Amino acid sequence: MAEVSQIEVQLGQMLDAERQARLERYKAAWDAYYCRFPKPLKVKKDKPDDNVLLGLARLTVDKGVSFLFGKEVKFELPKSEDGEDELATLSPEEAWLADCWRINRKQTTLQKLALNGGVCGHTFVRIIEREPFPRLVVLDPANVEVAWDPHDIDLVRRYTVEYLGTDPRTGKTALYRQLIERDEGGQAWTITDQMVVPPNRVWTTTGRAVWRHDFAPIVDCQNLVMPNEYYGLSDLEADVV
């Protein structure tokens, strides 16, 4: 038992190190995108600043975003056998989808996802059930941790979303967490909302709900394909920066 506990500790340390390294890569990539570099030339007192910082990294990522979603993405119904549209007007499904994207600002949302992907290498969007249309929330990749099946890297078992915010009841800074876990049968997901207000260290559960779909309430994908890894490749990896 002692040996097993030691292995668990070592695995936990490896996971923490991997997450920290990933977050550092995200920060370095965002710094490159926003041209937050140290100035190469020293600026003497009462002298002009001759430093010129070129945002070439931003140009690279923005070009990719424009290539993907510079023009509006359209959805079409299958054509009939004679090549004519099955319906001359929008079907109820098409009309619902068009309104759903309009409410969720389709082009802006897709461009945000592409930008997160280009900089961080992976992109996430959260689906929140509402009537008559779901809400699509673009997530900061730095706030999302994924646990997958050890035998199938593409089978997600749990998403953990953590972020800082202000508790509206007290006005104090709080740490919020959502645990989104696949049920054993794979036909639903349990969503647990938690929060903790420093200096407290104990998570308080504030809500629990069931997402009754076999697909997750979070949709994510790699930016550039990386085999044998879950998280994708950024446009701004260290060698590029």
Rosetta constraint file for C-alpha pairs under 8 A:
AtomPair CA 1 CA 5 HARMONIC 6.23 0.50
AtomPair CA 2 CA 6 HARMONIC 6.26 0.50
AtomPair CA 3 CA 7 HARMONIC 6.37 0.50
AtomPair CA 4 CA 8 HARMONIC 6.29 0.50
AtomPair CA 5 CA 9 HARMONIC 6.28 0.50
AtomPair CA 6 CA 10 HARMONIC 6.26 0.50
AtomPair CA 7 CA 11 HARMONIC 6.11 0.50
AtomPair CA 8 CA 12 HARMONIC 6.08 0.50
AtomPair CA 9 CA 13 HARMONIC 6.23 0.50
AtomPair CA 10 CA 14 HARMONIC 6.24 0.50
AtomPair CA 11 CA 15 HARMONIC 6.21 0.50
AtomPair CA 12 CA 16 HARMONIC 6.17 0.50
AtomPair CA 13 CA 17 HARMONIC 6.11 0.50
AtomPair CA 14 CA 18 HARMONIC 6.13 0.50
AtomPair CA 15 CA 19 HARMONIC 6.14 0.50
AtomPair CA 16 CA 20 HARMONIC 6.12 0.50
AtomPair CA 17 CA 21 HARMONIC 6.11 0.50
AtomPair CA 18 CA 22 HARMONIC 6.17 0.50
AtomPair CA 19 CA 23 HARMONIC 6.19 0.50
AtomPair CA 20 CA 24 HARMONIC 6.19 0.50
AtomPair CA 21 CA 25 HARMONIC 6.26 0.50
AtomPair CA 22 CA 26 HARMONIC 6.31 0.50
AtomPair CA 23 CA 27 HARMONIC 6.27 0.50
AtomPair CA 23 CA 142 HARMONIC 6.11 0.50
AtomPair CA 24 CA 28 HARMONIC 6.15 0.50
AtomPair CA 25 CA 29 HARMONIC 6.11 0.50
AtomPair CA 25 CA 120 HARMONIC 7.62 0.50
AtomPair CA 25 CA 237 HARMONIC 7.54 0.50
AtomPair CA 25 CA 238 HARMONIC 7.61 0.50
AtomPair CA 26 CA 30 HARMONIC 6.20 0.50
AtomPair CA 26 CA 119 HARMONIC 7.12 0.50
AtomPair CA 26 CA 120 HARMONIC 5.26 0.50
AtomPair CA 26 CA 142 HARMONIC 7.17 0.50
AtomPair CA 27 CA 31 HARMONIC 6.05 0.50
AtomPair CA 28 CA 32 HARMONIC 6.22 0.50
AtomPair CA 28 CA 238 HARMONIC 7.90 0.50
AtomPair CA 29 CA 33 HARMONIC 6.16 0.50
AtomPair CA 29 CA 119 HARMONIC 5.77 0.50
AtomPair CA 29 CA 120 HARMONIC 6.85 0.50
AtomPair CA 29 CA 236 HARMONIC 5.62 0.50
AtomPair CA 29 CA 237 HARMONIC 6.98 0.50
AtomPair CA 29 CA 238 HARMONIC 7.84 0.50
AtomPair CA 29 CA 241 HARMONIC 7.43 0.50
AtomPair CA 30 CA 34 HARMONIC 6.09 0.50
AtomPair CA 30 CA 119 HARMONIC 6.43 0.50
AtomPair CA 30 CA 120 HARMONIC 7.93 0.50
AtomPair CA 31 CA 35 HARMONIC 5.82 0.50
AtomPair CA 31 CA 36 HARMONIC 4.79 0.50
AtomPair CA 31 CA 37 HARMONIC 6.97 0.50
AtomPair CA 32 CA 36 HARMONIC 6.07 0.50
AtomPair CA 32 CA 37 HARMONIC 7.03 0.50
AtomPair CA 32 CA 55 HARMONIC 7.52 0.50
AtomPair CA 32 CA 57 HARMONIC 6.02 0.50
AtomPair CA 32 CA 58 HARMONIC 7.47 0.50
AtomPair CA 32 CA 236 HARMONIC 7.75 0.50
AtomPair CA 32 CA 241 HARMONIC 6.61 0.50
AtomPair CA 33 CA 55 HARMONIC 6.80 0.50
AtomPair CA 33 CA 56 HARMONIC 7.99 0.50
AtomPair CA 33 CA 57 HARMONIC 5.26 0.50
AtomPair CA 33 CA 58 HARMONIC 4.64 0.50
AtomPair CA 33 CA 61 HARMONIC 7.87 0.50
AtomPair CA 33 CA 119 HARMONIC 7.43 0.50
AtomPair CA 34 CA 55 HARMONIC 7.09 0.50
AtomPair CA 34 CA 58 HARMONIC 6.93 0.50
AtomPair CA 35 CA 53 HARMONIC 6.78 0.50
AtomPair CA 35 CA 54 HARMONIC 7.03 0.50
AtomPair CA 35 CA 55 HARMONIC 5.37 0.50
AtomPair CA 35 CA 57 HARMONIC 7.78 0.50
AtomPair CA 35 CA 58 HARMONIC 7.86 0.50
AtomPair CA 37 CA 53 HARMONIC 7.59 0.50
AtomPair CA 39 CA 51 HARMONIC 6.32 0.50
AtomPair CA 39 CA 53 HARMONIC 7.64 0.50
AtomPair CA 40 CA 51 HARMONIC 6.90 0.50
AtomPair CA 41 CA 50 HARMONIC 7.28 0.50
AtomPair CA 41 CA 51 HARMONIC 6.02 0.50
AtomPair CA 43 CA 47 HARMONIC 6.61 0.50
AtomPair CA 43 CA 48 HARMONIC 7.06 0.50
AtomPair CA 43 CA 49 HARMONIC 5.60 0.50
AtomPair CA 43 CA 50 HARMONIC 7.60 0.50
AtomPair CA 44 CA 48 HARMONIC 7.74 0.50
AtomPair CA 55 CA 59 HARMONIC 6.66 0.50
AtomPair CA 56 CA 60 HARMONIC 6.36 0.50
AtomPair CA 57 CA 61 HARMONIC 6.42 0.50
AtomPair CA 57 CA 236 HARMONIC 7.02 0.50
AtomPair CA 57 CA 241 HARMONIC 7.18 0.50
AtomPair CA 58 CA 62 HARMONIC 5.90 0.50
AtomPair CA 59 CA 63 HARMONIC 6.02 0.50
AtomPair CA 60 CA 64 HARMONIC 6.66 0.50
AtomPair CA 60 CA 235 HARMONIC 7.63 0.50
AtomPair CA 61 CA 65 HARMONIC 6.35 0.50
AtomPair CA 61 CA 115 HARMONIC 6.98 0.50
AtomPair CA 61 CA 118 HARMONIC 5.73 0.50
AtomPair CA 61 CA 119 HARMONIC 7.03 0.50
AtomPair CA 61 CA 235 HARMONIC 6.54 0.50
AtomPair CA 61 CA 236 HARMONIC 7.96 0.50
AtomPair CA 62 CA 66 HARMONIC 6.05 0.50
AtomPair CA 62 CA 115 HARMONIC 7.33 0.50
AtomPair CA 63 CA 67 HARMONIC 6.11 0.50
AtomPair CA 64 CA 68 HARMONIC 6.29 0.50
AtomPair CA 64 CA 118 HARMONIC 7.44 0.50
AtomPair CA 65 CA 69 HARMONIC 5.97 0.50
AtomPair CA 65 CA 70 HARMONIC 6.92 0.50
AtomPair CA 65 CA 111 HARMONIC 6.23 0.50
AtomPair CA 65 CA 114 HARMONIC 5.57 0.50
AtomPair CA 65 CA 115 HARMONIC 6.18 0.50
AtomPair CA 65 CA 118 HARMONIC 7.62 0.50
AtomPair CA 66 CA 70 HARMONIC 4.11 0.50
AtomPair CA 66 CA 71 HARMONIC 7.73 0.50
AtomPair CA 66 CA 111 HARMONIC 7.98 0.50
AtomPair CA 68 CA 114 HARMONIC 7.61 0.50
AtomPair CA 69 CA 73 HARMONIC 6.91 0.50
AtomPair CA 69 CA 107 HARMONIC 6.99 0.50
AtomPair CA 69 CA 110 HARMONIC 6.79 0.50
AtomPair CA 69 CA 111 HARMONIC 6.15 0.50
AtomPair CA 69 CA 114 HARMONIC 7.98 0.50
AtomPair CA 72 CA 107 HARMONIC 6.48 0.50
AtomPair CA 73 CA 107 HARMONIC 7.88 0.50
AtomPair CA 77 CA 85 HARMONIC 7.80 0.50
AtomPair CA 77 CA 86 HARMONIC 7.96 0.50
AtomPair CA 78 CA 85 HARMONIC 7.75 0.50
AtomPair CA 78 CA 86 HARMONIC 7.82 0.50
AtomPair CA 79 CA 83 HARMONIC 5.79 0.50
AtomPair CA 79 CA 84 HARMONIC 6.18 0.50
AtomPair CA 79 CA 85 HARMONIC 5.34 0.50
AtomPair CA 79 CA 86 HARMONIC 6.30 0.50
AtomPair CA 80 CA 84 HARMONIC 5.72 0.50
AtomPair CA 80 CA 85 HARMONIC 6.08 0.50
AtomPair CA 80 CA 86 HARMONIC 5.62 0.50
AtomPair CA 87 CA 91 HARMONIC 7.02 0.50
AtomPair CA 90 CA 94 HARMONIC 5.59 0.50
AtomPair CA 90 CA 95 HARMONIC 5.79 0.50
AtomPair CA 91 CA 95 HARMONIC 6.10 0.50
AtomPair CA 92 CA 96 HARMONIC 6.04 0.50
AtomPair CA 93 CA 97 HARMONIC 6.18 0.50
AtomPair CA 94 CA 98 HARMONIC 6.07 0.50
AtomPair CA 95 CA 99 HARMONIC 6.20 0.50
AtomPair CA 96 CA 100 HARMONIC 6.02 0.50
AtomPair CA 97 CA 101 HARMONIC 6.19 0.50
AtomPair CA 98 CA 102 HARMONIC 6.15 0.50
AtomPair CA 99 CA 103 HARMONIC 6.14 0.50
AtomPair CA 100 CA 104 HARMONIC 6.27 0.50
AtomPair CA 100 CA 133 HARMONIC 5.54 0.50
AtomPair CA 100 CA 134 HARMONIC 7.26 0.50
AtomPair CA 101 CA 105 HARMONIC 5.87 0.50
AtomPair CA 101 CA 106 HARMONIC 4.88 0.50
AtomPair CA 102 CA 106 HARMONIC 6.05 0.50
AtomPair CA 103 CA 133 HARMONIC 7.83 0.50
AtomPair CA 104 CA 109 HARMONIC 7.08 0.50
AtomPair CA 104 CA 135 HARMONIC 6.61 0.50
AtomPair CA 104 CA 136 HARMONIC 6.30 0.50
AtomPair CA 105 CA 109 HARMONIC 5.99 0.50
AtomPair CA 106 CA 110 HARMONIC 6.08 0.50
AtomPair CA 107 CA 111 HARMONIC 6.07 0.50
AtomPair CA 108 CA 112 HARMONIC 6.16 0.50
AtomPair CA 109 CA 113 HARMONIC 6.31 0.50
AtomPair CA 109 CA 138 HARMONIC 7.06 0.50
AtomPair CA 110 CA 114 HARMONIC 6.18 0.50
AtomPair CA 111 CA 115 HARMONIC 6.06 0.50
AtomPair CA 112 CA 116 HARMONIC 6.22 0.50
AtomPair CA 112 CA 138 HARMONIC 7.15 0.50
AtomPair CA 113 CA 117 HARMONIC 6.17 0.50
AtomPair CA 113 CA 123 HARMONIC 5.79 0.50
AtomPair CA 113 CA 124 HARMONIC 7.05 0.50
AtomPair CA 113 CA 125 HARMONIC 7.48 0.50
AtomPair CA 113 CA 138 HARMONIC 6.57 0.50
AtomPair CA 114 CA 118 HARMONIC 6.04 0.50
AtomPair CA 114 CA 123 HARMONIC 7.27 0.50
AtomPair CA 114 CA 223 HARMONIC 7.81 0.50
AtomPair CA 115 CA 119 HARMONIC 6.20 0.50
AtomPair CA 116 CA 120 HARMONIC 5.69 0.50
AtomPair CA 116 CA 121 HARMONIC 7.28 0.50
AtomPair CA 116 CA 122 HARMONIC 6.87 0.50
AtomPair CA 116 CA 123 HARMONIC 5.63 0.50
AtomPair CA 116 CA 140 HARMONIC 7.43 0.50
AtomPair CA 116 CA 141 HARMONIC 7.21 0.50
AtomPair CA 117 CA 121 HARMONIC 4.64 0.50
AtomPair CA 117 CA 122 HARMONIC 4.59 0.50
AtomPair CA 117 CA 123 HARMONIC 4.76 0.50
AtomPair CA 117 CA 222 HARMONIC 7.02 0.50
AtomPair CA 117 CA 223 HARMONIC 4.94 0.50
AtomPair CA 117 CA 234 HARMONIC 6.74 0.50
AtomPair CA 118 CA 122 HARMONIC 7.65 0.50
AtomPair CA 118 CA 223 HARMONIC 6.12 0.50
AtomPair CA 118 CA 234 HARMONIC 5.36 0.50
AtomPair CA 118 CA 235 HARMONIC 5.12 0.50
AtomPair CA 118 CA 236 HARMONIC 7.33 0.50
AtomPair CA 119 CA 234 HARMONIC 5.51 0.50
AtomPair CA 119 CA 235 HARMONIC 6.03 0.50
AtomPair CA 119 CA 236 HARMONIC 5.98 0.50
AtomPair CA 120 CA 141 HARMONIC 6.99 0.50
AtomPair CA 120 CA 233 HARMONIC 7.61 0.50
AtomPair CA 120 CA 234 HARMONIC 5.29 0.50
AtomPair CA 120 CA 235 HARMONIC 7.89 0.50
AtomPair CA 120 CA 236 HARMONIC 7.81 0.50
AtomPair CA 121 CA 222 HARMONIC 6.10 0.50
AtomPair CA 121 CA 223 HARMONIC 4.90 0.50
AtomPair CA 121 CA 224 HARMONIC 6.72 0.50
AtomPair CA 121 CA 231 HARMONIC 6.78 0.50
AtomPair CA 121 CA 232 HARMONIC 4.70 0.50
AtomPair CA 121 CA 233 HARMONIC 4.44 0.50
AtomPair CA 121 CA 234 HARMONIC 3.64 0.50
AtomPair CA 121 CA 235 HARMONIC 6.97 0.50
AtomPair CA 122 CA 141 HARMONIC 6.74 0.50
AtomPair CA 122 CA 220 HARMONIC 7.18 0.50
AtomPair CA 122 CA 221 HARMONIC 5.88 0.50
AtomPair CA 122 CA 222 HARMONIC 4.63 0.50
AtomPair CA 122 CA 223 HARMONIC 5.35 0.50
AtomPair CA 122 CA 231 HARMONIC 5.85 0.50
AtomPair CA 122 CA 232 HARMONIC 5.26 0.50
AtomPair CA 122 CA 233 HARMONIC 7.29 0.50
AtomPair CA 122 CA 234 HARMONIC 7.41 0.50
AtomPair CA 123 CA 139 HARMONIC 7.59 0.50
AtomPair CA 123 CA 140 HARMONIC 7.89 0.50
AtomPair CA 123 CA 141 HARMONIC 6.14 0.50
AtomPair CA 123 CA 220 HARMONIC 5.45 0.50
AtomPair CA 123 CA 221 HARMONIC 5.79 0.50
AtomPair CA 123 CA 222 HARMONIC 6.68 0.50
AtomPair CA 123 CA 223 HARMONIC 7.18 0.50
AtomPair CA 124 CA 138 HARMONIC 6.25 0.50
AtomPair CA 124 CA 139 HARMONIC 5.43 0.50
AtomPair CA 124 CA 140 HARMONIC 7.34 0.50
AtomPair CA 124 CA 141 HARMONIC 6.50 0.50
AtomPair CA 124 CA 218 HARMONIC 6.66 0.50
AtomPair CA 124 CA 219 HARMONIC 5.78 0.50
AtomPair CA 124 CA 220 HARMONIC 4.36 0.50
AtomPair CA 124 CA 221 HARMONIC 7.03 0.50
AtomPair CA 125 CA 136 HARMONIC 6.45 0.50
AtomPair CA 125 CA 137 HARMONIC 5.48 0.50
AtomPair CA 125 CA 138 HARMONIC 4.48 0.50
AtomPair CA 125 CA 139 HARMONIC 5.54 0.50
AtomPair CA 125 CA 218 HARMONIC 5.62 0.50
AtomPair CA 125 CA 219 HARMONIC 5.39 0.50
AtomPair CA 125 CA 220 HARMONIC 6.41 0.50
AtomPair CA 126 CA 136 HARMONIC 5.71 0.50
AtomPair CA 126 CA 137 HARMONIC 4.98 0.50
AtomPair CA 126 CA 138 HARMONIC 6.36 0.50
AtomPair CA 126 CA 139 HARMONIC 6.79 0.50
AtomPair CA 126 CA 217 HARMONIC 5.83 0.50
AtomPair CA 126 CA 218 HARMONIC 4.47 0.50
AtomPair CA 126 CA 219 HARMONIC 6.54 0.50
AtomPair CA 127 CA 134 HARMONIC 6.46 0.50
AtomPair CA 127 CA 135 HARMONIC 5.88 0.50
AtomPair CA 127 CA 136 HARMONIC 4.98 0.50
AtomPair CA 127 CA 137 HARMONIC 6.59 0.50
AtomPair CA 127 CA 217 HARMONIC 4.99 0.50
AtomPair CA 127 CA 218 HARMONIC 6.00 0.50
AtomPair CA 127 CA 219 HARMONIC 7.78 0.50
AtomPair CA 128 CA 134 HARMONIC 5.50 0.50
AtomPair CA 128 CA 135 HARMONIC 4.99 0.50
AtomPair CA 128 CA 136 HARMONIC 6.44 0.50
AtomPair CA 128 CA 137 HARMONIC 7.70 0.50
AtomPair CA 128 CA 217 HARMONIC 7.10 0.50
AtomPair CA 129 CA 133 HARMONIC 7.39 0.50
AtomPair CA 129 CA 134 HARMONIC 4.69 0.50
AtomPair CA 129 CA 135 HARMONIC 6.55 0.50
AtomPair CA 130 CA 134 HARMONIC 4.71 0.50
AtomPair CA 130 CA 135 HARMONIC 6.60 0.50
AtomPair CA 139 CA 143 HARMONIC 7.26 0.50
AtomPair CA 139 CA 144 HARMONIC 7.64 0.50
AtomPair CA 140 CA 144 HARMONIC 7.10 0.50
AtomPair CA 143 CA 161 HARMONIC 5.49 0.50
AtomPair CA 143 CA 162 HARMONIC 5.22 0.50
AtomPair CA 143 CA 163 HARMONIC 5.96 0.50
AtomPair CA 144 CA 159 HARMONIC 6.84 0.50
AtomPair CA 144 CA 160 HARMONIC 5.68 0.50
AtomPair CA 144 CA 161 HARMONIC 4.62 0.50
AtomPair CA 144 CA 162 HARMONIC 6.64 0.50
AtomPair CA 145 CA 159 HARMONIC 5.87 0.50
AtomPair CA 145 CA 160 HARMONIC 5.04 0.50
AtomPair CA 145 CA 161 HARMONIC 6.46 0.50
AtomPair CA 146 CA 156 HARMONIC 7.04 0.50
AtomPair CA 146 CA 157 HARMONIC 7.83 0.50
AtomPair CA 146 CA 158 HARMONIC 5.95 0.50
AtomPair CA 146 CA 159 HARMONIC 4.77 0.50
AtomPair CA 146 CA 160 HARMONIC 6.37 0.50
AtomPair CA 147 CA 156 HARMONIC 6.04 0.50
AtomPair CA 147 CA 157 HARMONIC 5.64 0.50
AtomPair CA 147 CA 158 HARMONIC 5.06 0.50
AtomPair CA 147 CA 159 HARMONIC 6.41 0.50
AtomPair CA 148 CA 152 HARMONIC 7.17 0.50
AtomPair CA 148 CA 153 HARMONIC 5.66 0.50
AtomPair CA 148 CA 154 HARMONIC 6.94 0.50
AtomPair CA 148 CA 155 HARMONIC 5.57 0.50
AtomPair CA 148 CA 156 HARMONIC 4.14 0.50
AtomPair CA 148 CA 157 HARMONIC 4.95 0.50
AtomPair CA 148 CA 158 HARMONIC 6.76 0.50
AtomPair CA 149 CA 153 HARMONIC 5.83 0.50
AtomPair CA 149 CA 154 HARMONIC 7.58 0.50
AtomPair CA 149 CA 155 HARMONIC 5.54 0.50
AtomPair CA 149 CA 156 HARMONIC 6.16 0.50
AtomPair CA 149 CA 157 HARMONIC 6.10 0.50
AtomPair CA 153 CA 228 HARMONIC 7.73 0.50
AtomPair CA 153 CA 229 HARMONIC 7.43 0.50
AtomPair CA 153 CA 230 HARMONIC 6.43 0.50
AtomPair CA 154 CA 230 HARMONIC 7.19 0.50
AtomPair CA 156 CA 182 HARMONIC 7.72 0.50
AtomPair CA 157 CA 181 HARMONIC 5.95 0.50
AtomPair CA 157 CA 182 HARMONIC 5.30 0.50
AtomPair CA 158 CA 179 HARMONIC 7.03 0.50
AtomPair CA 158 CA 180 HARMONIC 5.52 0.50
AtomPair CA 158 CA 181 HARMONIC 4.40 0.50
AtomPair CA 158 CA 182 HARMONIC 6.22 0.50
AtomPair CA 159 CA 178 HARMONIC 7.94 0.50
AtomPair CA 159 CA 179 HARMONIC 6.10 0.50
AtomPair CA 159 CA 180 HARMONIC 5.06 0.50
AtomPair CA 159 CA 181 HARMONIC 6.53 0.50
AtomPair CA 159 CA 218 HARMONIC 7.96 0.50
AtomPair CA 160 CA 177 HARMONIC 6.98 0.50
AtomPair CA 160 CA 178 HARMONIC 5.74 0.50
AtomPair CA 160 CA 179 HARMONIC 4.85 0.50
AtomPair CA 160 CA 180 HARMONIC 6.32 0.50
AtomPair CA 161 CA 177 HARMONIC 5.48 0.50
AtomPair CA 161 CA 178 HARMONIC 5.09 0.50
AtomPair CA 161 CA 179 HARMONIC 6.71 0.50
AtomPair CA 162 CA 175 HARMONIC 7.02 0.50
AtomPair CA 162 CA 176 HARMONIC 5.57 0.50
AtomPair CA 162 CA 177 HARMONIC 4.40 0.50
AtomPair CA 162 CA 178 HARMONIC 6.60 0.50
AtomPair CA 163 CA 175 HARMONIC 5.84 0.50
AtomPair CA 163 CA 176 HARMONIC 5.45 0.50
AtomPair CA 163 CA 177 HARMONIC 6.70 0.50
AtomPair CA 164 CA 173 HARMONIC 6.91 0.50
AtomPair CA 164 CA 174 HARMONIC 5.80 0.50
AtomPair CA 164 CA 175 HARMONIC 4.61 0.50
AtomPair CA 164 CA 176 HARMONIC 6.11 0.50
AtomPair CA 165 CA 173 HARMONIC 5.69 0.50
AtomPair CA 165 CA 174 HARMONIC 5.41 0.50
AtomPair CA 165 CA 175 HARMONIC 6.30 0.50
AtomPair CA 165 CA 176 HARMONIC 7.00 0.50
AtomPair CA 166 CA 171 HARMONIC 5.76 0.50
AtomPair CA 166 CA 172 HARMONIC 5.52 0.50
AtomPair CA 166 CA 173 HARMONIC 4.51 0.50
AtomPair CA 166 CA 174 HARMONIC 5.65 0.50
AtomPair CA 167 CA 171 HARMONIC 5.18 0.50
AtomPair CA 167 CA 172 HARMONIC 5.45 0.50
AtomPair CA 167 CA 173 HARMONIC 6.11 0.50
AtomPair CA 167 CA 174 HARMONIC 5.89 0.50
AtomPair CA 168 CA 172 HARMONIC 7.76 0.50
AtomPair CA 172 CA 197 HARMONIC 7.42 0.50
AtomPair CA 173 CA 197 HARMONIC 6.65 0.50
AtomPair CA 173 CA 198 HARMONIC 7.61 0.50
AtomPair CA 174 CA 195 HARMONIC 6.71 0.50
AtomPair CA 174 CA 196 HARMONIC 5.79 0.50
AtomPair CA 174 CA 197 HARMONIC 4.53 0.50
AtomPair CA 174 CA 198 HARMONIC 6.73 0.50
AtomPair CA 175 CA 195 HARMONIC 5.56 0.50
AtomPair CA 175 CA 196 HARMONIC 5.35 0.50
AtomPair CA 175 CA 197 HARMONIC 6.33 0.50
AtomPair CA 175 CA 198 HARMONIC 7.93 0.50
AtomPair CA 176 CA 193 HARMONIC 7.63 0.50
AtomPair CA 176 CA 194 HARMONIC 5.91 0.50
AtomPair CA 176 CA 195 HARMONIC 4.38 0.50
AtomPair CA 176 CA 196 HARMONIC 6.67 0.50
AtomPair CA 177 CA 193 HARMONIC 6.00 0.50
AtomPair CA 177 CA 194 HARMONIC 5.08 0.50
AtomPair CA 177 CA 195 HARMONIC 5.94 0.50
AtomPair CA 178 CA 191 HARMONIC 6.68 0.50
AtomPair CA 178 CA 192 HARMONIC 5.58 0.50
AtomPair CA 178 CA 193 HARMONIC 4.71 0.50
AtomPair CA 178 CA 194 HARMONIC 6.23 0.50
AtomPair CA 179 CA 190 HARMONIC 7.75 0.50
AtomPair CA 179 CA 191 HARMONIC 5.67 0.50
AtomPair CA 179 CA 192 HARMONIC 5.08 0.50
AtomPair CA 179 CA 193 HARMONIC 6.66 0.50
AtomPair CA 180 CA 189 HARMONIC 6.41 0.50
AtomPair CA 180 CA 190 HARMONIC 5.69 0.50
AtomPair CA 180 CA 191 HARMONIC 4.56 0.50
AtomPair CA 180 CA 192 HARMONIC 6.54 0.50
AtomPair CA 181 CA 189 HARMONIC 5.35 0.50
AtomPair CA 181 CA 190 HARMONIC 5.25 0.50
AtomPair CA 181 CA 191 HARMONIC 6.59 0.50
AtomPair CA 182 CA 186 HARMONIC 6.01 0.50
AtomPair CA 182 CA 187 HARMONIC 7.85 0.50
AtomPair CA 182 CA 188 HARMONIC 6.23 0.50
AtomPair CA 182 CA 189 HARMONIC 4.47 0.50
AtomPair CA 182 CA 190 HARMONIC 6.50 0.50
AtomPair CA 182 CA 216 HARMONIC 7.81 0.50
AtomPair CA 183 CA 187 HARMONIC 6.74 0.50
AtomPair CA 183 CA 188 HARMONIC 5.62 0.50
AtomPair CA 183 CA 189 HARMONIC 5.48 0.50
AtomPair CA 183 CA 190 HARMONIC 6.83 0.50
AtomPair CA 186 CA 214 HARMONIC 6.02 0.50
AtomPair CA 187 CA 212 HARMONIC 6.92 0.50
AtomPair CA 187 CA 213 HARMONIC 5.84 0.50
AtomPair CA 187 CA 214 HARMONIC 4.15 0.50
AtomPair CA 187 CA 215 HARMONIC 7.77 0.50
AtomPair CA 188 CA 210 HARMONIC 6.88 0.50
AtomPair CA 188 CA 211 HARMONIC 5.59 0.50
AtomPair CA 188 CA 212 HARMONIC 4.61 0.50
AtomPair CA 188 CA 213 HARMONIC 4.96 0.50
AtomPair CA 188 CA 214 HARMONIC 5.18 0.50
AtomPair CA 188 CA 215 HARMONIC 7.60 0.50
AtomPair CA 188 CA 216 HARMONIC 7.90 0.50
AtomPair CA 189 CA 210 HARMONIC 5.75 0.50
AtomPair CA 189 CA 211 HARMONIC 4.94 0.50
AtomPair CA 189 CA 212 HARMONIC 6.56 0.50
AtomPair CA 189 CA 213 HARMONIC 7.18 0.50
AtomPair CA 189 CA 214 HARMONIC 7.52 0.50
AtomPair CA 189 CA 216 HARMONIC 6.75 0.50
AtomPair CA 189 CA 217 HARMONIC 7.99 0.50
AtomPair CA 190 CA 208 HARMONIC 7.22 0.50
AtomPair CA 190 CA 209 HARMONIC 5.98 0.50
AtomPair CA 190 CA 210 HARMONIC 4.61 0.50
AtomPair CA 190 CA 211 HARMONIC 6.14 0.50
AtomPair CA 191 CA 208 HARMONIC 5.60 0.50
AtomPair CA 191 CA 209 HARMONIC 5.20 0.50
AtomPair CA 191 CA 210 HARMONIC 5.98 0.50
AtomPair CA 191 CA 211 HARMONIC 7.08 0.50
AtomPair CA 192 CA 205 HARMONIC 7.09 0.50
AtomPair CA 192 CA 206 HARMONIC 7.83 0.50
AtomPair CA 192 CA 207 HARMONIC 5.92 0.50
AtomPair CA 192 CA 208 HARMONIC 4.47 0.50
AtomPair CA 192 CA 209 HARMONIC 6.63 0.50
AtomPair CA 193 CA 205 HARMONIC 5.83 0.50
AtomPair CA 193 CA 206 HARMONIC 5.49 0.50
AtomPair CA 193 CA 207 HARMONIC 5.01 0.50
AtomPair CA 193 CA 208 HARMONIC 6.12 0.50
AtomPair CA 194 CA 203 HARMONIC 6.04 0.50
AtomPair CA 194 CA 204 HARMONIC 5.32 0.50
AtomPair CA 194 CA 205 HARMONIC 4.30 0.50
AtomPair CA 194 CA 206 HARMONIC 5.36 0.50
AtomPair CA 194 CA 207 HARMONIC 7.12 0.50
AtomPair CA 195 CA 203 HARMONIC 5.55 0.50
AtomPair CA 195 CA 204 HARMONIC 5.41 0.50
AtomPair CA 195 CA 205 HARMONIC 6.67 0.50
AtomPair CA 195 CA 206 HARMONIC 7.11 0.50
AtomPair CA 196 CA 200 HARMONIC 6.42 0.50
AtomPair CA 196 CA 201 HARMONIC 6.59 0.50
AtomPair CA 196 CA 202 HARMONIC 6.35 0.50
AtomPair CA 196 CA 203 HARMONIC 5.03 0.50
AtomPair CA 196 CA 204 HARMONIC 6.16 0.50
AtomPair CA 197 CA 201 HARMONIC 7.69 0.50
AtomPair CA 211 CA 216 HARMONIC 7.82 0.50
AtomPair CA 211 CA 217 HARMONIC 7.19 0.50
AtomPair CA 221 CA 231 HARMONIC 8.00 0.50
AtomPair CA 221 CA 232 HARMONIC 7.53 0.50
AtomPair CA 222 CA 226 HARMONIC 7.58 0.50
AtomPair CA 222 CA 230 HARMONIC 7.81 0.50
AtomPair CA 222 CA 231 HARMONIC 6.07 0.50
AtomPair CA 222 CA 232 HARMONIC 4.14 0.50
AtomPair CA 222 CA 233 HARMONIC 6.93 0.50
AtomPair CA 223 CA 232 HARMONIC 5.45 0.50
AtomPair CA 223 CA 233 HARMONIC 5.99 0.50
AtomPair CA 223 CA 234 HARMONIC 6.40 0.50
AtomPair CA 224 CA 232 HARMONIC 5.57 0.50
AtomPair CA 224 CA 233 HARMONIC 4.84 0.50
AtomPair CA 224 CA 234 HARMONIC 6.59 0.50
AtomPair CA 224 CA 235 HARMONIC 7.75 0.50
AtomPair CA 225 CA 232 HARMONIC 5.66 0.50
AtomPair CA 225 CA 233 HARMONIC 6.40 0.50
AtomPair CA 226 CA 230 HARMONIC 7.46 0.50
AtomPair CA 226 CA 231 HARMONIC 7.26 0.50
AtomPair CA 226 CA 232 HARMONIC 5.30 0.50
AtomPair CA 226 CA 233 HARMONIC 6.13 0.50
AtomPair CA 233 CA 237 HARMONIC 7.41 0.50
AtomPair CA 235 CA 240 HARMONIC 7.76 0.50
AtomPair CA 236 CA 240 HARMONIC 5.57 0.50
AtomPair CA 236 CA 241 HARMONIC 5.80 0.50
AtomPair CA 237 CA 241 HARMONIC 6.25 0.50
